[in-house]
Amino acid sequence: MKIELFVDHETEPRATIDPPAPFDLDTTTLADGPHVLKVRAIEDDGTAGIHEIPFTVRNGPGIAVVGLADHEVVQGRVPLLVNAYGSRVGDTFEPSRAETPAPVPTWTWVLCLLVAAWAMFYAISEYRDYAASLAASAPSASPSAAAAPDAGAESEWQALGAQLFGNYCSSCHQLSGVGVPGVFPPLKEDPVVLAEDPAEHIRIILNGLQGKAINGVTYASPMPAFGSQLDDKQIAALINYERTSWGNSAPTVTPEMVTAQR
């Protein structure tokens, strides 16, 4: 058995070998472009078999063209971007990976617009849900007739009280008023907050408190005094917010009542 190797239309074999045997195909003598390696095996009785392998040689500079695809139908003036890259023997050149600038495909812009539209929709939906949750958790005031201010003043102290509670109290007692078990007491359904006489409630806000058992639980964390930080109107608004939020319904106070306790 012997093997003869031809390239393209060669009539004389490039090499004749006894199988199995190595063979180096020297492509430096071939022009860049498509070629065919023809392998012919001949048995001792003269029976021959042929196997053809197409391949492409690219020893010269690599070329990249942007603006014209294979077999594309065009007309008029066609703007092209043409680039070439030198190579050495042994280098692997892939035009599809060459760093030739190319315009951003239209589908990329469409995808960006879709992502931006989805992001805006998501943000608007989240904001609506957040606004709805705020509206649902807004305190409902039920002050007693004896101490209740007029409608305009009531709206004012509700807003002021909610702001003060969020700034000074929510980190411990939580926005929900339930506190932190064993650490900070709840204001929801707290006996002092629900008491008909608000005197103790006012004193605690003014002077602070520590070590008192509430509903049988002693909380080690101190309640700071706010008498030096807030004026009487602010303290009254804060107390009224606590006494009318989270289902609490207790008589509200006036700034004058805070002044008397101070």
Secondary structure, DSSP 8 states (H G I E B T S, - for coil): -EEEEEETT-SS-SEEE-SS------GGGS-SEEEEEEEEEE-TTS-EEEEEEEEEE--S-EEEEES--TT----S----EEEEE---TT----GGGS-------HHHHHHHHHHHHHHHHHHHHHHHHHHHHHHHHS------TTT---HHHHHHHHHHHHHHIIIIIHHHH-TTS--BTTTB---TT-HHHH-SS-HHHHHHHHH-B-S-EETTEE--S-B---TTTS-HHHHHHHHHHHHTSTT-------HHHHHHH-
